Amino acid sequence: MKKMTKFWRYYIKFIYFFIPDGPDGDGARGNLYRPFLKKCGKNFKLATQSFIYNPNGLSVGDDVYVGFSSYIGQGDVVLEDEVLIGNFVSITAINHLKTNGSYRFGGLERGEIHIGRGTWIGAQACILAGVKILAGSLVGAGAVVTKSTDFKDAFIAGVPAQFVKIIS
C-alpha cells in the first residue's frame, strides 16, 4: 500500500470533502496520508487545501504541522520533529533543466530538502531542491530559499533568501 496509485490520489481528494476545516480536520488529513508517507511520526497535521504531490518521498517527524494551502511537491523531503509550515508554502525537491533553449523538455534535477527540528517556514515561502535548513531556524514570509543554511537558529529572509542573524 506504500506506493500511491492514481486511484488513491482520487480517493484522498474525495475524502477531503468530508473532513471538516480547522483543528478537528487537520489531524484527520494527516492520518489520511500516513500510509503513503516514507516515514511519519505522531501528531502529523495537515491544514485545509494542503496537498502532498509525492507522499512516497516525504519523511515526517513528530508534531509536524503543514499550513493552509501549502504544497509539498516531487522529490525527497524530510521534515524533522516540530516543523511548522505556514500558509501557502511551496516545497519542491526537483528543478527543471534547460536543454536546447527550453525548460519544457529539458529533464529534471533532484535534490533532497531537509528541514531541521523546530524550524518555522513563514507564509508564502518557497523552498527549492537541495536545500538544508538547520534546526531552530526561521524562514521569513515570502522568502525564496535556494541555498542551504550554515547555522542553527538562523533567521533567513528575502528573494533569494539570505542569512540575516542568529535568533534565540
N, C-alpha and C positions, 0 to 999 in steps of 0.2 A: 504493500500500500504506500510505500515511500515515494515512488515516482508519481508525479502529478500528471494525469492524463487530461485531455480536453473535457471529458465527462466530469471530472472532479472540479475543474475550473467553473463550469456552468453550475454545478451543484452548489459550490460555495457562493457564487453570485446570487443564486436563487434563495438560499437560506438567509443571506444578508437581509432580505426584505422582511424577515420575521424577527430579527434581532433588534431590540429597542435601542434608540440612541442613548448616549450618556453612559455613566459609570456602570450601570447594570449590564449593558450590552458589550462593553469593552472587553471584559473577561471572556464572554461567550465567543466573540470574534477571534480572540487569541486561541481559545480552545479548538475552534473550527480549523485553524491552520496547523495546529500542533502535530497531527500525524504526518504531515508532509514536510516538516522542517528537518534540516540536517541534525539539529540539536535544539532542545527547548527546555529551559528551566521553569521553575514555578512562577506563577502570577504574571504571565505574559498578557499584556493588554493592548488591544488594537482599536483605535477610535473609529468612529463612523467614516465611511468612504475611503479609508486607507486601503491600500492594495499591495500585495506582495506578488510580483510577477513570477519569480522563480523561488518558491519556498524550499525546494531541494538544495539550494545553495546558501540558505540562511541559517546561521547558528545564533541562538538567543540564550542569554544567561537568565538569572533570576531577577524578578521585579523590573522588567523592561516595559516601557510604555511608548507606543507609536501614536503620534497625534493625528488630528483630523485631516483627512485628505492627503496623507503622506504616501509616498511611493517608494518601495524598495524593489529595484529592478533586477536585471540579469546579473549573473556572476556570483562569486563567493563573498558573502558579507558576514562579519562576526560582530555581534553586539554583546559586550560583556555585561555583567550584573549592573543593575540600577541605571542603565542608559535611559535617558529621557529625550525623546524626539518630538520636536514641536510640530505645529500645523504646517501643512503644505511643503514638507521637506522632501527632497528627491535624493535618493542614494542609489547610484548605479555603478556597478563594478566592471563595466565594459565600455570602451571607447570605439568609435568608428575610425577607420583608417582611410587615407586618401590614396586612390590609385587612378592614374590617367586623368588627373584633374577633377575627380569626382569622389564624393564620400558615399554615394548611393550603393555602389558595389565594391567598395574598397576593402571589405573584410572587417574583422573585429580584433581588438586587443583587450585581453582580460588582465585585471589586476585586483587582487583581493582588497576589500575595505575592512579595516579593523578599528572599531570604536571602543576605547578603554572604559573601564569601570567608572560609574558615576558621572559620565560626561553628559552634558546637555547640548543638544543641537537646536539652535534657535529657529523660529518660524521662517519658512521660505528659503532655507539654506540648501545648497546643493553640495553633495559630497561625491567626488569623481573617482574613477578607478585608480587603484594602487595607493590610496591614502590610508595612513595610520594616524589616528588621533589618540594620544596617551591619556591615561586615567585622570579623572577630575577636571577635564578641560571644558571650556565653554566656547561654542561656535556662535558668533553673533548672528542675529537675524539677517537674512538676505545674503549671507556670505557664500562665496563660491570657493570651495576648498579643493585645490588642485595638487597640493603637496602635503606630505606628512609633517607633523609637528615634532619638534625635538625635545619638548619639555612636558612634564606632568603639570597639571593645574594651569594650563596655558589658556589665555583668552586670545582667540583668533577671530579676525573680522575683516570684511572688505571684499572687493572684487578686483583681482583674485585675493583670497584671504591671506592675511599676513599675521605673524605673531605680534600681539600688542603688549601684553605683560603677563606676569605670573599672578594668579589670584589665589587667595587663601580662604 
